[in-house]
Amino acid sequence: MKLMVGLGNPGKKYQKTRHNVGWMVLDKLADGKKWNESKKAKALYLKKEVDGQQVELIKPTTYMNESGYAANYAFGNHNLNIDDVFVVYDDIDLPIGAIRVGKFTSSGGHKGVQSIIDNLKSKDFIRFRVGIKNDKTDKQPAEKFVLQKFSLFEKKQINESIQRTVEAIKLALKAPLDEVMNKFN
C-alpha cells in the first residue's frame, strides 16, 4: 500500500489556486470517486486501486502549514515505510509546466512540506513537485502569488503538468525511483 498526500488548502476560495496543485493531482487520480472526510485525521481521504496497487489518497484539511498532522495520522494507521509515502505539491521555483520527482534534502521553503518533515520526523519520502512559476512570480510576495488562480494560458500548461504528474506517480508505483526520475525530470 502507498500513502499519497496532496498539499493544498480547503474551501472554494482556494480551489483552483497555484497552492492547490497537489489537490488537483489527487483529484485526477481519484477519477471522480467520492472523497470521505475524517475529522480525526483532519483530512479528506479515498482508498482505491491505481494500476493494481492499493493506495490511500489524503488531502489535509488543516490548511497548508499544518499538513503534516494528517500525513502523520494516516502514516501511523498503516504499517508503511517512509518510501511508501508520496507527497505532491506546488513548487514556486520550478517554471509552470515542469515537474520534478525524487527525494530531497529540505523543504525548499515550502511550509506544507516542512510540516510533513516535522511530523513524520523524516525527509526521505518521495516527492512530486509541480512547477507554478511564471514571469510575475518575483514581482510580488510569494504568499500572495501562490494563492492566485492560473491564467487562461497557464491552465493548459498546468493541466498538462497534472497529467504528467499522474503518469509519474503511476510509474513510481511499479518502477524504481531512478527510472521515474530519468523519465520525468
C-alpha positions as a Markdown table, in Angstrom:
| # | Residue | x | y | z |
|---|---|---|---|---|
| 1 | Met | 0.0 | 0.0 | 0.0 |
| 2 | Lys | 1.1 | 3.6 | -0.7 |
| 3 | Leu | 0.0 | 6.8 | 1.0 |
| 4 | Met | -0.3 | 9.8 | -1.3 |
| 5 | Val | -0.6 | 13.2 | 0.3 |
| 6 | Gly | -1.6 | 16.1 | -1.9 |
| 7 | Leu | -1.0 | 19.5 | -0.4 |
| 8 | Gly | -3.5 | 22.3 | -0.7 |
| 9 | Asn | -5.9 | 24.5 | 1.2 |
| 10 | Pro | -9.6 | 23.7 | 1.9 |
| 11 | Gly | -12.5 | 25.8 | 0.7 |
| 12 | Lys | -13.9 | 27.1 | -2.6 |
| 13 | Lys | -11.7 | 30.3 | -2.3 |
| 14 | Tyr | -8.6 | 28.2 | -2.8 |
| 15 | Gln | -9.9 | 25.5 | -5.1 |
| 16 | Lys | -8.0 | 26.3 | -8.3 |
| 17 | Thr | -5.1 | 28.3 | -6.9 |
| 18 | Arg | -1.5 | 27.6 | -7.5 |
| 19 | His | -1.0 | 26.3 | -4.0 |
| 20 | Asn | -3.7 | 23.7 | -4.5 |
| 21 | Val | -1.9 | 21.8 | -7.3 |
| 22 | Gly | -1.3 | 18.8 | -5.0 |
| 23 | Trp | -5.1 | 18.5 | -4.5 |
| 24 | Met | -5.6 | 18.8 | -8.3 |
| 25 | Val | -3.3 | 15.9 | -9.0 |
| 26 | Leu | -5.0 | 13.7 | -6.4 |
| 27 | Asp | -8.4 | 14.7 | -7.8 |
| 28 | Lys | -7.2 | 13.5 | -11.2 |
| 29 | Leu | -6.1 | 10.2 | -9.6 |
| 30 | Ala | -9.4 | 9.9 | -7.8 |
| 31 | Asp | -11.1 | 9.8 | -11.2 |
| 32 | Gly | -14.4 | 11.2 | -10.0 |
| 33 | Lys | -14.7 | 8.9 | -6.9 |
| 34 | Lys | -16.2 | 10.5 | -3.8 |
| 35 | Trp | -13.9 | 11.7 | -1.1 |
| 36 | Asn | -14.6 | 10.7 | 2.6 |
| 37 | Glu | -13.9 | 13.0 | 5.5 |
| 38 | Ser | -12.1 | 12.1 | 8.7 |
| 39 | Lys | -12.4 | 14.7 | 11.4 |
| 40 | Lys | -9.8 | 12.8 | 13.5 |
| 41 | Ala | -7.3 | 12.8 | 10.7 |
| 42 | Lys | -8.3 | 16.4 | 9.7 |
| 43 | Ala | -8.3 | 15.2 | 6.0 |
| 44 | Leu | -10.3 | 14.1 | 3.1 |
| 45 | Tyr | -9.3 | 10.6 | 2.1 |
| 46 | Leu | -10.0 | 8.0 | -0.6 |
| 47 | Lys | -8.8 | 4.4 | -0.7 |
| 48 | Lys | -8.6 | 2.9 | -4.2 |
| 49 | Glu | -6.5 | 0.8 | -6.5 |
| 50 | Val | -4.2 | 2.5 | -9.0 |
| 51 | Asp | -2.7 | 0.3 | -11.6 |
| 52 | Gly | -3.1 | -2.8 | -9.4 |
| 53 | Gln | -1.6 | -1.1 | -6.3 |
| 54 | Gln | -3.7 | -0.2 | -3.2 |
| 55 | Val | -3.3 | 3.5 | -2.4 |
| 56 | Glu | -4.8 | 5.9 | 0.1 |
| 57 | Leu | -5.1 | 9.4 | -1.2 |
| 58 | Ile | -5.1 | 12.1 | 1.5 |
| 59 | Lys | -6.0 | 15.8 | 1.2 |
| 60 | Pro | -5.2 | 17.5 | 4.5 |
| 61 | Thr | -8.0 | 20.0 | 5.5 |
| 62 | Thr | -5.8 | 21.8 | 8.1 |
| 63 | Tyr | -4.5 | 24.5 | 5.7 |
| 64 | Met | -1.1 | 24.2 | 4.1 |
| 65 | Asn | 1.1 | 24.9 | 7.1 |
| 66 | Glu | -0.3 | 22.1 | 9.3 |
| 67 | Ser | -0.4 | 19.4 | 6.6 |
| 68 | Gly | 1.9 | 17.2 | 8.5 |
| 69 | Tyr | -0.8 | 16.3 | 11.1 |
| 70 | Ala | -2.9 | 14.5 | 8.5 |
| 71 | Ala | 0.1 | 12.8 | 6.9 |
| 72 | Asn | 1.3 | 11.5 | 10.2 |
| 73 | Tyr | -2.1 | 10.4 | 11.3 |
| 74 | Ala | -2.6 | 8.3 | 8.1 |
| 75 | Phe | 1.1 | 7.1 | 8.2 |
| 76 | Gly | 0.6 | 5.9 | 11.8 |
| 77 | Asn | -2.6 | 3.9 | 10.9 |
| 78 | His | -0.8 | 1.8 | 8.3 |
| 79 | Asn | 2.3 | -0.4 | 8.5 |
| 80 | Leu | 4.3 | 1.6 | 6.0 |
| 81 | Asn | 7.9 | 2.5 | 5.3 |
| 82 | Ile | 8.8 | 6.1 | 4.6 |
| 83 | Asp | 9.3 | 5.1 | 0.9 |
| 84 | Asp | 5.6 | 4.2 | 0.8 |
| 85 | Val | 4.7 | 7.9 | 1.3 |
| 86 | Phe | 4.3 | 10.1 | -1.8 |
| 87 | Val | 3.8 | 13.9 | -1.4 |
| 88 | Val | 2.5 | 16.0 | -4.3 |
| 89 | Tyr | 2.8 | 19.8 | -4.1 |
| 90 | Asp | 3.4 | 23.1 | -5.9 |
| 91 | Asp | 6.9 | 24.5 | -6.4 |
| 92 | Ile | 7.3 | 28.2 | -6.9 |
| 93 | Asp | 10.9 | 27.7 | -8.0 |
| 94 | Leu | 10.0 | 25.5 | -11.0 |
| 95 | Pro | 8.6 | 27.0 | -14.1 |
| 96 | Ile | 5.0 | 26.2 | -14.9 |
| 97 | Gly | 4.8 | 23.0 | -16.9 |
| 98 | Ala | 7.9 | 21.4 | -15.2 |
| 99 | Ile | 7.7 | 18.6 | -12.7 |
| 100 | Arg | 10.4 | 17.1 | -10.5 |
| 101 | Val | 10.3 | 13.7 | -8.8 |
| 102 | Gly | 12.7 | 12.5 | -6.1 |
| 103 | Lys | 13.8 | 12.6 | -2.6 |
| 104 | Phe | 15.1 | 16.0 | -1.5 |
| 105 | Thr | 17.2 | 17.2 | 1.5 |
| 106 | Ser | 15.0 | 20.0 | 2.6 |
| 107 | Ser | 11.5 | 21.6 | 2.3 |
| 108 | Gly | 12.8 | 24.2 | -0.1 |
| 109 | Gly | 11.0 | 26.8 | 2.0 |
| 110 | His | 7.6 | 25.1 | 1.4 |
| 111 | Lys | 5.8 | 25.3 | 4.8 |
| 112 | Gly | 3.4 | 22.4 | 4.0 |
| 113 | Val | 6.4 | 20.1 | 3.2 |
| 114 | Gln | 8.2 | 21.3 | 6.3 |
| 115 | Ser | 5.2 | 20.4 | 8.4 |
| 116 | Ile | 5.3 | 16.8 | 6.9 |
| 117 | Ile | 9.0 | 16.6 | 7.6 |
| 118 | Asp | 8.5 | 17.7 | 11.2 |
| 119 | Asn | 5.5 | 15.4 | 11.8 |
| 120 | Leu | 7.0 | 12.2 | 10.1 |
| 121 | Lys | 10.4 | 13.0 | 11.5 |
| 122 | Ser | 11.9 | 12.2 | 8.1 |
| 123 | Lys | 12.7 | 14.0 | 4.9 |
| 124 | Asp | 13.0 | 10.7 | 2.9 |
| 125 | Phe | 9.5 | 10.4 | 1.5 |
| 126 | Ile | 9.1 | 10.6 | -2.3 |
| 127 | Arg | 8.1 | 14.0 | -3.7 |
| 128 | Phe | 6.3 | 15.1 | -6.8 |
| 129 | Arg | 7.0 | 18.8 | -7.3 |
| 130 | Val | 4.8 | 20.6 | -9.8 |
| 131 | Gly | 6.1 | 24.0 | -11.2 |
| 132 | Ile | 3.9 | 27.1 | -10.8 |
| 133 | Lys | 6.5 | 29.8 | -11.5 |
| 134 | Asn | 5.8 | 32.4 | -14.2 |
| 135 | Asp | 7.2 | 35.8 | -15.2 |
| 136 | Lys | 5.3 | 37.6 | -12.4 |
| 137 | Thr | 6.4 | 35.3 | -9.6 |
| 138 | Asp | 9.3 | 37.6 | -8.4 |
| 139 | Lys | 7.2 | 40.8 | -8.7 |
| 140 | Gln | 5.0 | 40.1 | -5.6 |
| 141 | Pro | 5.3 | 38.3 | -2.2 |
| 142 | Ala | 5.3 | 34.5 | -2.6 |
| 143 | Glu | 2.4 | 34.2 | -0.1 |
| 144 | Lys | 0.2 | 36.3 | -2.4 |
| 145 | Phe | 1.4 | 34.7 | -5.7 |
| 146 | Val | 0.6 | 31.1 | -4.6 |
| 147 | Leu | -3.0 | 32.0 | -3.7 |
| 148 | Gln | -3.7 | 33.3 | -7.2 |
| 149 | Lys | -5.6 | 31.3 | -9.8 |
| 150 | Phe | -4.0 | 30.3 | -13.1 |
| 151 | Ser | -4.5 | 32.5 | -16.2 |
| 152 | Leu | -6.3 | 31.0 | -19.2 |
| 153 | Phe | -3.0 | 30.4 | -20.9 |
| 154 | Glu | -1.5 | 28.7 | -17.8 |
| 155 | Lys | -4.5 | 26.4 | -17.3 |
| 156 | Lys | -3.5 | 24.4 | -20.4 |
| 157 | Gln | 0.1 | 24.1 | -19.1 |
| 158 | Ile | -0.9 | 23.2 | -15.6 |
| 159 | Asn | -3.4 | 20.6 | -16.8 |
| 160 | Glu | -0.6 | 19.0 | -18.9 |
| 161 | Ser | 1.7 | 19.1 | -15.8 |
| 162 | Ile | -1.0 | 17.4 | -13.7 |
| 163 | Gln | -1.4 | 14.7 | -16.3 |
| 164 | Arg | 2.4 | 14.1 | -16.4 |
| 165 | Thr | 2.5 | 14.0 | -12.6 |
| 166 | Val | -0.2 | 11.3 | -12.6 |
| 167 | Glu | 1.8 | 9.4 | -15.1 |
| 168 | Ala | 4.9 | 9.8 | -12.9 |
| 169 | Ile | 3.0 | 8.5 | -9.9 |
| 170 | Lys | 1.7 | 5.5 | -11.7 |
| 171 | Leu | 5.2 | 4.6 | -12.9 |
| 172 | Ala | 6.5 | 5.1 | -9.3 |
| 173 | Leu | 4.0 | 2.5 | -8.1 |
| 174 | Lys | 5.8 | -0.2 | -10.1 |
| 175 | Ala | 9.3 | 1.0 | -11.0 |
| 176 | Pro | 12.4 | 2.1 | -9.1 |
| 177 | Leu | 12.6 | 5.8 | -8.3 |
| 178 | Asp | 15.7 | 6.3 | -10.5 |
| 179 | Glu | 13.7 | 5.1 | -13.5 |
| 180 | Val | 10.9 | 7.6 | -12.7 |
| 181 | Met | 13.3 | 10.4 | -12.2 |
| 182 | Asn | 15.1 | 9.7 | -15.5 |
| 183 | Lys | 11.8 | 9.7 | -17.4 |
| 184 | Phe | 10.2 | 12.8 | -15.8 |
| 185 | Asn | 12.9 | 15.1 | -14.5 |
